[in-house]
Amino acid sequence: MALVSKLLRQPMVAKSQKLAQFAVRIFADKRIYIAGDTENVPEMSLLKQIDIAFLPMNLPYTMIPEMVANAARSFRPKVQCWKQYSVSMV
């Protein structure tokens, strides 16, 4: 399963993105969701039975901590990991 990523706050960047930026992969018996540069979009709620989710958290092009939390709540992965995290956000 693949969904198109969206950068709602960065329209010029989002306009140039045409490819899927995140996908669900199955390794052994685990469903792993690997997000590209994206924001918390409604399509994330379509994800089901995700064991591990890697979500981007790094301004200005991805999500802030609150958006990551809301995204994870929308599909409830068993384990959530941040990626692209920047210490400068703290």
PyMOL Python script that loads the backbone (N, CA, C, O; Angstrom):
from pymol import cmd

cmd.read_pdbstr("""\
ATOM      1  N   MET A   1       0.852  -1.175   0.000  1.00  0.00           N
ATOM      2  CA  MET A   1       0.000   0.000   0.000  1.00  0.00           C
ATOM      3  C   MET A   1       0.893   1.231   0.000  1.00  0.00           C
ATOM      4  O   MET A   1       1.862   1.300   0.756  1.00  0.00           O
ATOM      5  N   ALA A   2       0.577   2.179  -0.826  1.00  0.00           N
ATOM      6  CA  ALA A   2       1.327   3.438  -0.857  1.00  0.00           C
ATOM      7  C   ALA A   2       0.336   4.589  -0.952  1.00  0.00           C
ATOM      8  O   ALA A   2      -0.702   4.484  -1.606  1.00  0.00           O
ATOM      9  N   LEU A   3       0.671   5.675  -0.296  1.00  0.00           N
ATOM     10  CA  LEU A   3      -0.143   6.886  -0.321  1.00  0.00           C
ATOM     11  C   LEU A   3       0.739   8.050  -0.731  1.00  0.00           C
ATOM     12  O   LEU A   3       1.951   8.014  -0.518  1.00  0.00           O
ATOM     13  N   VAL A   4       0.155   9.067  -1.307  1.00  0.00           N
ATOM     14  CA  VAL A   4       0.915  10.255  -1.699  1.00  0.00           C
ATOM     15  C   VAL A   4       1.081  11.149  -0.483  1.00  0.00           C
ATOM     16  O   VAL A   4       0.124  11.396   0.252  1.00  0.00           O
ATOM     17  N   SER A   5       2.289  11.629  -0.276  1.00  0.00           N
ATOM     18  CA  SER A   5       2.529  12.538   0.844  1.00  0.00           C
ATOM     19  C   SER A   5       2.041  13.929   0.492  1.00  0.00           C
ATOM     20  O   SER A   5       1.907  14.285  -0.679  1.00  0.00           O
ATOM     21  N   LYS A   6       1.782  14.700   1.524  1.00  0.00           N
ATOM     22  CA  LYS A   6       1.325  16.068   1.307  1.00  0.00           C
ATOM     23  C   LYS A   6       2.011  17.006   2.286  1.00  0.00           C
ATOM     24  O   LYS A   6       2.109  16.720   3.479  1.00  0.00           O
ATOM     25  N   LEU A   7       2.477  18.112   1.770  1.00  0.00           N
ATOM     26  CA  LEU A   7       3.050  19.163   2.598  1.00  0.00           C
ATOM     27  C   LEU A   7       2.134  20.367   2.469  1.00  0.00           C
ATOM     28  O   LEU A   7       2.347  21.235   1.622  1.00  0.00           O
ATOM     29  N   LEU A   8       1.130  20.410   3.301  1.00  0.00           N
ATOM     30  CA  LEU A   8       0.097  21.428   3.197  1.00  0.00           C
ATOM     31  C   LEU A   8       0.622  22.826   3.486  1.00  0.00           C
ATOM     32  O   LEU A   8       0.145  23.800   2.905  1.00  0.00           O
ATOM     33  N   ARG A   9       1.606  22.933   4.385  1.00  0.00           N
ATOM     34  CA  ARG A   9       2.138  24.242   4.753  1.00  0.00           C
ATOM     35  C   ARG A   9       3.204  24.727   3.784  1.00  0.00           C
ATOM     36  O   ARG A   9       3.634  25.877   3.878  1.00  0.00           O
ATOM     37  N   GLN A  10       3.642  23.887   2.860  1.00  0.00           N
ATOM     38  CA  GLN A  10       4.697  24.237   1.912  1.00  0.00           C
ATOM     39  C   GLN A  10       4.188  23.995   0.488  1.00  0.00           C
ATOM     40  O   GLN A  10       4.623  23.038  -0.153  1.00  0.00           O
ATOM     41  N   PRO A  11       3.277  24.837  -0.025  1.00  0.00           N
ATOM     42  CA  PRO A  11       2.657  24.563  -1.327  1.00  0.00           C
ATOM     43  C   PRO A  11       3.624  24.451  -2.490  1.00  0.00           C
ATOM     44  O   PRO A  11       3.377  23.663  -3.403  1.00  0.00           O
ATOM     45  N   MET A  12       4.702  25.195  -2.499  1.00  0.00           N
ATOM     46  CA  MET A  12       5.648  25.117  -3.616  1.00  0.00           C
ATOM     47  C   MET A  12       6.362  23.771  -3.628  1.00  0.00           C
ATOM     48  O   MET A  12       6.604  23.205  -4.694  1.00  0.00           O
ATOM     49  N   VAL A  13       6.699  23.259  -2.451  1.00  0.00           N
ATOM     50  CA  VAL A  13       7.331  21.941  -2.370  1.00  0.00           C
ATOM     51  C   VAL A  13       6.312  20.878  -2.738  1.00  0.00           C
ATOM     52  O   VAL A  13       6.609  19.974  -3.519  1.00  0.00           O
ATOM     53  N   ALA A  14       5.127  20.981  -2.186  1.00  0.00           N
ATOM     54  CA  ALA A  14       4.089  19.980  -2.422  1.00  0.00           C
ATOM     55  C   ALA A  14       3.713  19.897  -3.902  1.00  0.00           C
ATOM     56  O   ALA A  14       3.406  18.817  -4.407  1.00  0.00           O
ATOM     57  N   LYS A  15       3.736  21.019  -4.582  1.00  0.00           N
ATOM     58  CA  LYS A  15       3.355  21.054  -5.992  1.00  0.00           C
ATOM     59  C   LYS A  15       4.293  20.192  -6.834  1.00  0.00           C
ATOM     60  O   LYS A  15       3.873  19.616  -7.837  1.00  0.00           O
ATOM     61  N   SER A  16       5.545  20.103  -6.435  1.00  0.00           N
ATOM     62  CA  SER A  16       6.517  19.355  -7.218  1.00  0.00           C
ATOM     63  C   SER A  16       6.522  17.860  -6.905  1.00  0.00           C
ATOM     64  O   SER A  16       7.184  17.093  -7.604  1.00  0.00           O
ATOM     65  N   GLN A  17       5.802  17.432  -5.877  1.00  0.00           N
ATOM     66  CA  GLN A  17       5.814  16.028  -5.491  1.00  0.00           C
ATOM     67  C   GLN A  17       4.721  15.269  -6.222  1.00  0.00           C
ATOM     68  O   GLN A  17       3.536  15.571  -6.076  1.00  0.00           O
ATOM     69  N   LYS A  18       5.122  14.290  -7.003  1.00  0.00           N
ATOM     70  CA  LYS A  18       4.163  13.507  -7.765  1.00  0.00           C
ATOM     71  C   LYS A  18       4.179  12.029  -7.359  1.00  0.00           C
ATOM     72  O   LYS A  18       3.233  11.306  -7.673  1.00  0.00           O
ATOM     73  N   LEU A  19       5.206  11.572  -6.685  1.00  0.00           N
ATOM     74  CA  LEU A  19       5.353  10.156  -6.372  1.00  0.00           C
ATOM     75  C   LEU A  19       4.882   9.846  -4.959  1.00  0.00           C
ATOM     76  O   LEU A  19       4.773  10.731  -4.109  1.00  0.00           O
ATOM     77  N   ALA A  20       4.610   8.577  -4.734  1.00  0.00           N
ATOM     78  CA  ALA A  20       4.247   8.142  -3.380  1.00  0.00           C
ATOM     79  C   ALA A  20       5.442   8.356  -2.471  1.00  0.00           C
ATOM     80  O   ALA A  20       6.575   8.051  -2.844  1.00  0.00           O
ATOM     81  N   GLN A  21       5.201   8.869  -1.303  1.00  0.00           N
ATOM     82  CA  GLN A  21       6.277   9.175  -0.376  1.00  0.00           C
ATOM     83  C   GLN A  21       6.225   8.326   0.879  1.00  0.00           C
ATOM     84  O   GLN A  21       7.105   8.448   1.732  1.00  0.00           O
ATOM     85  N   PHE A  22       5.233   7.479   1.019  1.00  0.00           N
ATOM     86  CA  PHE A  22       5.250   6.568   2.151  1.00  0.00           C
ATOM     87  C   PHE A  22       4.519   5.297   1.793  1.00  0.00           C
ATOM     88  O   PHE A  22       3.633   5.288   0.938  1.00  0.00           O
ATOM     89  N   ALA A  23       4.899   4.231   2.456  1.00  0.00           N
ATOM     90  CA  ALA A  23       4.375   2.931   2.078  1.00  0.00           C
ATOM     91  C   ALA A  23       4.341   2.008   3.280  1.00  0.00           C
ATOM     92  O   ALA A  23       5.027   2.227   4.278  1.00  0.00           O
ATOM     93  N   VAL A  24       3.532   0.980   3.162  1.00  0.00           N
ATOM     94  CA  VAL A  24       3.510  -0.083   4.166  1.00  0.00           C
ATOM     95  C   VAL A  24       4.284  -1.251   3.581  1.00  0.00           C
ATOM     96  O   VAL A  24       4.013  -1.700   2.467  1.00  0.00           O
ATOM     97  N   ARG A  25       5.234  -1.726   4.336  1.00  0.00           N
ATOM     98  CA  ARG A  25       6.039  -2.871   3.931  1.00  0.00           C
ATOM     99  C   ARG A  25       5.823  -3.983   4.949  1.00  0.00           C
ATOM    100  O   ARG A  25       5.578  -3.717   6.126  1.00  0.00           O
ATOM    101  N   ILE A  26       5.911  -5.202   4.500  1.00  0.00           N
ATOM    102  CA  ILE A  26       5.771  -6.341   5.410  1.00  0.00           C
ATOM    103  C   ILE A  26       7.101  -7.073   5.460  1.00  0.00           C
ATOM    104  O   ILE A  26       7.595  -7.561   4.444  1.00  0.00           O
ATOM    105  N   PHE A  27       7.673  -7.141   6.659  1.00  0.00           N
ATOM    106  CA  PHE A  27       8.907  -7.873   6.916  1.00  0.00           C
ATOM    107  C   PHE A  27       8.575  -8.947   7.935  1.00  0.00           C
ATOM    108  O   PHE A  27       8.089  -8.656   9.028  1.00  0.00           O
ATOM    109  N   ALA A  28       8.844 -10.196   7.565  1.00  0.00           N
ATOM    110  CA  ALA A  28       8.439 -11.336   8.398  1.00  0.00           C
ATOM    111  C   ALA A  28       6.933 -11.218   8.582  1.00  0.00           C
ATOM    112  O   ALA A  28       6.193 -11.274   7.600  1.00  0.00           O
ATOM    113  N   ASP A  29       6.471 -11.060   9.793  1.00  0.00           N
ATOM    114  CA  ASP A  29       5.028 -10.930  10.013  1.00  0.00           C
ATOM    115  C   ASP A  29       4.659  -9.544  10.509  1.00  0.00           C
ATOM    116  O   ASP A  29       3.559  -9.353  11.026  1.00  0.00           O
ATOM    117  N   LYS A  30       5.548  -8.574  10.366  1.00  0.00           N
ATOM    118  CA  LYS A  30       5.309  -7.205  10.851  1.00  0.00           C
ATOM    119  C   LYS A  30       4.958  -6.268   9.707  1.00  0.00           C
ATOM    120  O   LYS A  30       5.604  -6.266   8.659  1.00  0.00           O
ATOM    121  N   ARG A  31       3.914  -5.469   9.935  1.00  0.00           N
ATOM    122  CA  ARG A  31       3.524  -4.423   8.970  1.00  0.00           C
ATOM    123  C   ARG A  31       4.190  -3.124   9.418  1.00  0.00           C
ATOM    124  O   ARG A  31       3.937  -2.623  10.514  1.00  0.00           O
ATOM    125  N   ILE A  32       5.042  -2.594   8.554  1.00  0.00           N
ATOM    126  CA  ILE A  32       5.842  -1.422   8.893  1.00  0.00           C
ATOM    127  C   ILE A  32       5.458  -0.279   7.959  1.00  0.00           C
ATOM    128  O   ILE A  32       5.457  -0.425   6.736  1.00  0.00           O
ATOM    129  N   TYR A  33       5.134   0.857   8.560  1.00  0.00           N
ATOM    130  CA  TYR A  33       4.757   2.064   7.823  1.00  0.00           C
ATOM    131  C   TYR A  33       5.941   3.014   7.856  1.00  0.00           C
ATOM    132  O   TYR A  33       6.398   3.407   8.929  1.00  0.00           O
ATOM    133  N   ILE A  34       6.439   3.384   6.680  1.00  0.00           N
ATOM    134  CA  ILE A  34       7.586   4.285   6.574  1.00  0.00           C
ATOM    135  C   ILE A  34       7.121   5.529   5.833  1.00  0.00           C
ATOM    136  O   ILE A  34       6.876   5.487   4.627  1.00  0.00           O
ATOM    137  N   ALA A  35       7.001   6.626   6.551  1.00  0.00           N
ATOM    138  CA  ALA A  35       6.515   7.870   5.952  1.00  0.00           C
ATOM    139  C   ALA A  35       7.670   8.658   5.355  1.00  0.00           C
ATOM    140  O   ALA A  35       8.773   8.678   5.901  1.00  0.00           O
ATOM    141  N   GLY A  36       7.404   9.301   4.238  1.00  0.00           N
ATOM    142  CA  GLY A  36       8.357  10.236   3.656  1.00  0.00           C
ATOM    143  C   GLY A  36       8.103  11.609   4.256  1.00  0.00           C
ATOM    144  O   GLY A  36       7.511  11.718   5.329  1.00  0.00           O
ATOM    145  N   ASP A  37       8.539  12.637   3.584  1.00  0.00           N
ATOM    146  CA  ASP A  37       8.262  14.002   4.048  1.00  0.00           C
ATOM    147  C   ASP A  37       6.783  14.278   3.869  1.00  0.00           C
ATOM    148  O   ASP A  37       6.310  14.440   2.744  1.00  0.00           O
ATOM    149  N   THR A  38       6.061  14.333   4.952  1.00  0.00           N
ATOM    150  CA  THR A  38       4.627  14.534   4.891  1.00  0.00           C
ATOM    151  C   THR A  38       4.142  15.217   6.155  1.00  0.00           C
ATOM    152  O   THR A  38       4.874  15.339   7.138  1.00  0.00           O
ATOM    153  N   GLU A  39       2.925  15.649   6.113  1.00  0.00           N
ATOM    154  CA  GLU A  39       2.260  16.180   7.295  1.00  0.00           C
ATOM    155  C   GLU A  39       1.192  15.181   7.710  1.00  0.00           C
ATOM    156  O   GLU A  39       0.999  14.154   7.059  1.00  0.00           O
ATOM    157  N   ASN A  40       0.516  15.485   8.781  1.00  0.00           N
ATOM    158  CA  ASN A  40      -0.572  14.656   9.270  1.00  0.00           C
ATOM    159  C   ASN A  40      -1.759  14.840   8.323  1.00  0.00           C
ATOM    160  O   ASN A  40      -2.470  15.842   8.402  1.00  0.00           O
ATOM    161  N   VAL A  41      -1.969  13.883   7.438  1.00  0.00           N
ATOM    162  CA  VAL A  41      -3.025  13.997   6.424  1.00  0.00           C
ATOM    163  C   VAL A  41      -4.131  12.987   6.701  1.00  0.00           C
ATOM    164  O   VAL A  41      -3.868  11.937   7.289  1.00  0.00           O
ATOM    165  N   PRO A  42      -5.348  13.278   6.295  1.00  0.00           N
ATOM    166  CA  PRO A  42      -6.474  12.380   6.568  1.00  0.00           C
ATOM    167  C   PRO A  42      -6.278  10.958   6.038  1.00  0.00           C
ATOM    168  O   PRO A  42      -6.810  10.007   6.611  1.00  0.00           O
ATOM    169  N   GLU A  43      -5.524  10.809   4.960  1.00  0.00           N
ATOM    170  CA  GLU A  43      -5.301   9.477   4.383  1.00  0.00           C
ATOM    171  C   GLU A  43      -4.599   8.526   5.346  1.00  0.00           C
ATOM    172  O   GLU A  43      -4.699   7.308   5.195  1.00  0.00           O
ATOM    173  N   MET A  44      -3.896   9.064   6.323  1.00  0.00           N
ATOM    174  CA  MET A  44      -3.227   8.186   7.296  1.00  0.00           C
ATOM    175  C   MET A  44      -4.226   7.333   8.068  1.00  0.00           C
ATOM    176  O   MET A  44      -3.886   6.236   8.512  1.00  0.00           O
ATOM    177  N   SER A  45      -5.439   7.816   8.232  1.00  0.00           N
ATOM    178  CA  SER A  45      -6.436   7.034   8.962  1.00  0.00           C
ATOM    179  C   SER A  45      -6.839   5.776   8.197  1.00  0.00           C
ATOM    180  O   SER A  45      -7.490   4.898   8.764  1.00  0.00           O
ATOM    181  N   LEU A  46      -6.469   5.671   6.928  1.00  0.00           N
ATOM    182  CA  LEU A  46      -6.746   4.470   6.139  1.00  0.00           C
ATOM    183  C   LEU A  46      -5.805   3.322   6.491  1.00  0.00           C
ATOM    184  O   LEU A  46      -6.076   2.168   6.159  1.00  0.00           O
ATOM    185  N   LEU A  47      -4.713   3.637   7.154  1.00  0.00           N
ATOM    186  CA  LEU A  47      -3.745   2.605   7.529  1.00  0.00           C
ATOM    187  C   LEU A  47      -4.343   1.724   8.619  1.00  0.00           C
ATOM    188  O   LEU A  47      -4.947   2.222   9.568  1.00  0.00           O
ATOM    189  N   LYS A  48      -4.174   0.428   8.479  1.00  0.00           N
ATOM    190  CA  LYS A  48      -4.742  -0.527   9.442  1.00  0.00           C
ATOM    191  C   LYS A  48      -3.683  -1.541   9.868  1.00  0.00           C
ATOM    192  O   LYS A  48      -2.813  -1.913   9.081  1.00  0.00           O
ATOM    193  N   GLN A  49      -3.767  -1.977  11.104  1.00  0.00           N
ATOM    194  CA  GLN A  49      -2.929  -3.044  11.656  1.00  0.00           C
ATOM    195  C   GLN A  49      -1.438  -2.804  11.428  1.00  0.00           C
ATOM    196  O   GLN A  49      -0.719  -3.693  10.971  1.00  0.00           O
ATOM    197  N   ILE A  50      -0.985  -1.600  11.749  1.00  0.00           N
ATOM    198  CA  ILE A  50       0.429  -1.250  11.601  1.00  0.00           C
ATOM    199  C   ILE A  50       1.159  -1.622  12.891  1.00  0.00           C
ATOM    200  O   ILE A  50       0.764  -1.208  13.981  1.00  0.00           O
ATOM    201  N   ASP A  51       2.222  -2.404  12.755  1.00  0.00           N
ATOM    202  CA  ASP A  51       3.017  -2.804  13.921  1.00  0.00           C
ATOM    203  C   ASP A  51       4.022  -1.718  14.308  1.00  0.00           C
ATOM    204  O   ASP A  51       4.152  -1.372  15.483  1.00  0.00           O
ATOM    205  N   ILE A  52       4.729  -1.186  13.312  1.00  0.00           N
ATOM    206  CA  ILE A  52       5.759  -0.175  13.573  1.00  0.00           C
ATOM    207  C   ILE A  52       5.580   0.962  12.575  1.00  0.00           C
ATOM    208  O   ILE A  52       5.438   0.720  11.377  1.00  0.00           O
ATOM    209  N   ALA A  53       5.586   2.200  13.062  1.00  0.00           N
ATOM    210  CA  ALA A  53       5.453   3.364  12.193  1.00  0.00           C
ATOM    211  C   ALA A  53       6.649   4.289  12.366  1.00  0.00           C
ATOM    212  O   ALA A  53       7.027   4.618  13.490  1.00  0.00           O
ATOM    213  N   PHE A  54       7.238   4.706  11.261  1.00  0.00           N
ATOM    214  CA  PHE A  54       8.309   5.695  11.251  1.00  0.00           C
ATOM    215  C   PHE A  54       7.714   6.982  10.689  1.00  0.00           C
ATOM    216  O   PHE A  54       7.346   7.043   9.516  1.00  0.00           O
ATOM    217  N   LEU A  55       7.622   8.009  11.533  1.00  0.00           N
ATOM    218  CA  LEU A  55       6.986   9.272  11.148  1.00  0.00           C
ATOM    219  C   LEU A  55       7.993  10.417  11.202  1.00  0.00           C
ATOM    220  O   LEU A  55       8.781  10.495  12.145  1.00  0.00           O
ATOM    221  N   PRO A  56       7.981  11.312  10.202  1.00  0.00           N
ATOM    222  CA  PRO A  56       8.943  12.416  10.167  1.00  0.00           C
ATOM    223  C   PRO A  56       8.545  13.548  11.108  1.00  0.00           C
ATOM    224  O   PRO A  56       7.378  13.930  11.188  1.00  0.00           O
ATOM    225  N   MET A  57       9.529  14.068  11.806  1.00  0.00           N
ATOM    226  CA  MET A  57       9.290  15.195  12.709  1.00  0.00           C
ATOM    227  C   MET A  57      10.481  16.143  12.596  1.00  0.00           C
ATOM    228  O   MET A  57      11.484  15.988  13.293  1.00  0.00           O
ATOM    229  N   ASN A  58      10.354  17.113  11.719  1.00  0.00           N
ATOM    230  CA  ASN A  58      11.450  18.047  11.508  1.00  0.00           C
ATOM    231  C   ASN A  58      10.918  19.245  10.720  1.00  0.00           C
ATOM    232  O   ASN A  58      10.573  19.113   9.545  1.00  0.00           O
ATOM    233  N   LEU A  59      10.853  20.379  11.346  1.00  0.00           N
ATOM    234  CA  LEU A  59      10.402  21.589  10.656  1.00  0.00           C
ATOM    235  C   LEU A  59      11.512  22.120   9.758  1.00  0.00           C
ATOM    236  O   LEU A  59      12.686  21.901  10.057  1.00  0.00           O
ATOM    237  N   PRO A  60      11.190  22.796   8.691  1.00  0.00           N
ATOM    238  CA  PRO A  60       9.881  23.319   8.328  1.00  0.00           C
ATOM    239  C   PRO A  60       9.091  22.414   7.396  1.00  0.00           C
ATOM    240  O   PRO A  60       7.957  22.745   7.051  1.00  0.00           O
ATOM    241  N   TYR A  61       9.650  21.279   6.976  1.00  0.00           N
ATOM    242  CA  TYR A  61       9.017  20.516   5.903  1.00  0.00           C
ATOM    243  C   TYR A  61       8.174  19.329   6.345  1.00  0.00           C
ATOM    244  O   TYR A  61       7.487  18.738   5.512  1.00  0.00           O
ATOM    245  N   THR A  62       8.195  18.964   7.594  1.00  0.00           N
ATOM    246  CA  THR A  62       7.363  17.835   8.017  1.00  0.00           C
ATOM    247  C   THR A  62       6.556  18.252   9.237  1.00  0.00           C
ATOM    248  O   THR A  62       6.116  19.398   9.325  1.00  0.00           O
ATOM    249  N   MET A  63       6.357  17.340  10.175  1.00  0.00           N
ATOM    250  CA  MET A  63       5.430  17.586  11.277  1.00  0.00           C
ATOM    251  C   MET A  63       6.105  18.077  12.547  1.00  0.00           C
ATOM    252  O   MET A  63       7.268  17.773  12.813  1.00  0.00           O
ATOM    253  N   ILE A  64       5.353  18.838  13.321  1.00  0.00           N
ATOM    254  CA  ILE A  64       5.767  19.205  14.669  1.00  0.00           C
ATOM    255  C   ILE A  64       5.314  18.078  15.591  1.00  0.00           C
ATOM    256  O   ILE A  64       4.497  17.254  15.180  1.00  0.00           O
ATOM    257  N   PRO A  65       5.822  18.013  16.836  1.00  0.00           N
ATOM    258  CA  PRO A  65       5.478  16.901  17.730  1.00  0.00           C
ATOM    259  C   PRO A  65       3.976  16.663  17.876  1.00  0.00           C
ATOM    260  O   PRO A  65       3.545  15.511  17.908  1.00  0.00           O
ATOM    261  N   GLU A  66       3.182  17.706  17.963  1.00  0.00           N
ATOM    262  CA  GLU A  66       1.734  17.530  18.126  1.00  0.00           C
ATOM    263  C   GLU A  66       1.109  16.869  16.898  1.00  0.00           C
ATOM    264  O   GLU A  66       0.189  16.060  17.019  1.00  0.00           O
ATOM    265  N   MET A  67       1.618  17.222  15.717  1.00  0.00           N
ATOM    266  CA  MET A  67       1.100  16.613  14.488  1.00  0.00           C
ATOM    267  C   MET A  67       1.461  15.136  14.416  1.00  0.00           C
ATOM    268  O   MET A  67       0.654  14.316  13.978  1.00  0.00           O
ATOM    269  N   VAL A  68       2.680  14.793  14.847  1.00  0.00           N
ATOM    270  CA  VAL A  68       3.099  13.386  14.863  1.00  0.00           C
ATOM    271  C   VAL A  68       2.194  12.593  15.802  1.00  0.00           C
ATOM    272  O   VAL A  68       1.760  11.492  15.465  1.00  0.00           O
ATOM    273  N   ALA A  69       1.911  13.150  16.976  1.00  0.00           N
ATOM    274  CA  ALA A  69       1.035  12.464  17.936  1.00  0.00           C
ATOM    275  C   ALA A  69      -0.356  12.265  17.348  1.00  0.00           C
ATOM    276  O   ALA A  69      -0.933  11.186  17.483  1.00  0.00           O
ATOM    277  N   ASN A  70      -0.900  13.284  16.702  1.00  0.00           N
ATOM    278  CA  ASN A  70      -2.223  13.158  16.086  1.00  0.00           C
ATOM    279  C   ASN A  70      -2.221  12.139  14.949  1.00  0.00           C
ATOM    280  O   ASN A  70      -3.172  11.373  14.791  1.00  0.00           O
ATOM    281  N   ALA A  71      -1.163  12.135  14.172  1.00  0.00           N
ATOM    282  CA  ALA A  71      -1.062  11.163  13.081  1.00  0.00           C
ATOM    283  C   ALA A  71      -1.057   9.743  13.636  1.00  0.00           C
ATOM    284  O   ALA A  71      -1.775   8.876  13.139  1.00  0.00           O
ATOM    285  N   ALA A  72      -0.249   9.509  14.663  1.00  0.00           N
ATOM    286  CA  ALA A  72      -0.175   8.174  15.259  1.00  0.00           C
ATOM    287  C   ALA A  72      -1.522   7.768  15.856  1.00  0.00           C
ATOM    288  O   ALA A  72      -1.918   6.607  15.761  1.00  0.00           O
ATOM    289  N   ARG A  73      -2.221   8.716  16.467  1.00  0.00           N
ATOM    290  CA  ARG A  73      -3.543   8.392  17.026  1.00  0.00           C
ATOM    291  C   ARG A  73      -4.543   8.008  15.936  1.00  0.00           C
ATOM    292  O   ARG A  73      -5.475   7.244  16.189  1.00  0.00           O
ATOM    293  N   SER A  74      -4.356   8.528  14.741  1.00  0.00           N
ATOM    294  CA  SER A  74      -5.322   8.262  13.675  1.00  0.00           C
ATOM    295  C   SER A  74      -5.278   6.817  13.179  1.00  0.00           C
ATOM    296  O   SER A  74      -6.271   6.312  12.656  1.00  0.00           O
ATOM    297  N   PHE A  75      -4.122   6.141  13.340  1.00  0.00           N
ATOM    298  CA  PHE A  75      -4.064   4.745  12.884  1.00  0.00           C
ATOM    299  C   PHE A  75      -3.489   3.786  13.922  1.00  0.00           C
ATOM    300  O   PHE A  75      -3.420   2.583  13.673  1.00  0.00           O
ATOM    301  N   ARG A  76      -3.081   4.292  15.068  1.00  0.00           N
ATOM    302  CA  ARG A  76      -2.689   3.503  16.237  1.00  0.00           C
ATOM    303  C   ARG A  76      -1.669   2.382  15.975  1.00  0.00           C
ATOM    304  O   ARG A  76      -1.996   1.203  16.113  1.00  0.00           O
ATOM    305  N   PRO A  77      -0.443   2.748  15.599  1.00  0.00           N
ATOM    306  CA  PRO A  77       0.586   1.709  15.448  1.00  0.00           C
ATOM    307  C   PRO A  77       0.960   1.141  16.816  1.00  0.00           C
ATOM    308  O   PRO A  77       0.819   1.818  17.834  1.00  0.00           O
ATOM    309  N   LYS A  78       1.435  -0.101  16.834  1.00  0.00           N
ATOM    310  CA  LYS A  78       1.863  -0.703  18.102  1.00  0.00           C
ATOM    311  C   LYS A  78       3.126  -0.011  18.620  1.00  0.00           C
ATOM    312  O   LYS A  78       3.282   0.182  19.825  1.00  0.00           O
ATOM    313  N   VAL A  79       4.023   0.360  17.708  1.00  0.00           N
ATOM    314  CA  VAL A  79       5.268   1.051  18.062  1.00  0.00           C
ATOM    315  C   VAL A  79       5.413   2.240  17.123  1.00  0.00           C
ATOM    316  O   VAL A  79       5.199   2.126  15.916  1.00  0.00           O
ATOM    317  N   GLN A  80       5.782   3.384  17.698  1.00  0.00           N
ATOM    318  CA  GLN A  80       5.984   4.591  16.893  1.00  0.00           C
ATOM    319  C   GLN A  80       7.424   5.059  17.052  1.00  0.00           C
ATOM    320  O   GLN A  80       7.936   5.156  18.168  1.00  0.00           O
ATOM    321  N   CYS A  81       8.075   5.350  15.923  1.00  0.00           N
ATOM    322  CA  CYS A  81       9.446   5.864  15.938  1.00  0.00           C
ATOM    323  C   CYS A  81       9.476   7.161  15.144  1.00  0.00           C
ATOM    324  O   CYS A  81       8.825   7.277  14.106  1.00  0.00           O
ATOM    325  N   TRP A  82      10.228   8.127  15.631  1.00  0.00           N
ATOM    326  CA  TRP A  82      10.404   9.372  14.884  1.00  0.00           C
ATOM    327  C   TRP A  82      11.584   9.224  13.960  1.00  0.00           C
ATOM    328  O   TRP A  82      12.544   8.516  14.264  1.00  0.00           O
ATOM    329  N   LYS A  83      11.508   9.891  12.837  1.00  0.00           N
ATOM    330  CA  LYS A  83      12.662   9.957  11.955  1.00  0.00           C
ATOM    331  C   LYS A  83      12.835  11.399  11.509  1.00  0.00           C
ATOM    332  O   LYS A  83      11.877  12.172  11.539  1.00  0.00           O
ATOM    333  N   GLN A  84      14.007  11.763  11.108  1.00  0.00           N
ATOM    334  CA  GLN A  84      14.358  13.118  10.698  1.00  0.00           C
ATOM    335  C   GLN A  84      14.220  14.116  11.845  1.00  0.00           C
ATOM    336  O   GLN A  84      14.012  15.307  11.612  1.00  0.00           O
ATOM    337  N   TYR A  85      14.332  13.643  13.060  1.00  0.00           N
ATOM    338  CA  TYR A  85      14.192  14.504  14.229  1.00  0.00           C
ATOM    339  C   TYR A  85      15.401  15.426  14.343  1.00  0.00           C
ATOM    340  O   TYR A  85      16.539  14.990  14.171  1.00  0.00           O
ATOM    341  N   SER A  86      15.156  16.675  14.629  1.00  0.00           N
ATOM    342  CA  SER A  86      16.233  17.658  14.776  1.00  0.00           C
ATOM    343  C   SER A  86      16.251  18.194  16.197  1.00  0.00           C
ATOM    344  O   SER A  86      15.207  18.567  16.731  1.00  0.00           O
ATOM    345  N   VAL A  87      17.406  18.235  16.806  1.00  0.00           N
ATOM    346  CA  VAL A  87      17.544  18.767  18.150  1.00  0.00           C
ATOM    347  C   VAL A  87      17.198  20.253  18.165  1.00  0.00           C
ATOM    348  O   VAL A  87      16.798  20.777  19.204  1.00  0.00           O
ATOM    349  N   SER A  88      17.341  20.936  17.040  1.00  0.00           N
ATOM    350  CA  SER A  88      17.039  22.353  16.990  1.00  0.00           C
ATOM    351  C   SER A  88      15.554  22.643  17.228  1.00  0.00           C
ATOM    352  O   SER A  88      15.178  23.789  17.474  1.00  0.00           O
ATOM    353  N   MET A  89      14.724  21.624  17.156  1.00  0.00           N
ATOM    354  CA  MET A  89      13.294  21.810  17.404  1.00  0.00           C
ATOM    355  C   MET A  89      12.975  21.941  18.884  1.00  0.00           C
ATOM    356  O   MET A  89      11.916  22.452  19.248  1.00  0.00           O
ATOM    357  N   VAL A  90      13.874  21.487  19.735  1.00  0.00           N
ATOM    358  CA  VAL A  90      13.606  21.472  21.175  1.00  0.00           C
ATOM    359  C   VAL A  90      13.695  22.860  21.754  1.00  0.00           C
ATOM    360  O   VAL A  90      13.499  23.042  22.955  1.00  0.00           O
TER     361      VAL A  90
END
""", "prot")
cmd.dss("prot")
cmd.show_as("cartoon", "prot")
cmd.util.cbc("prot")
cmd.orient("prot")
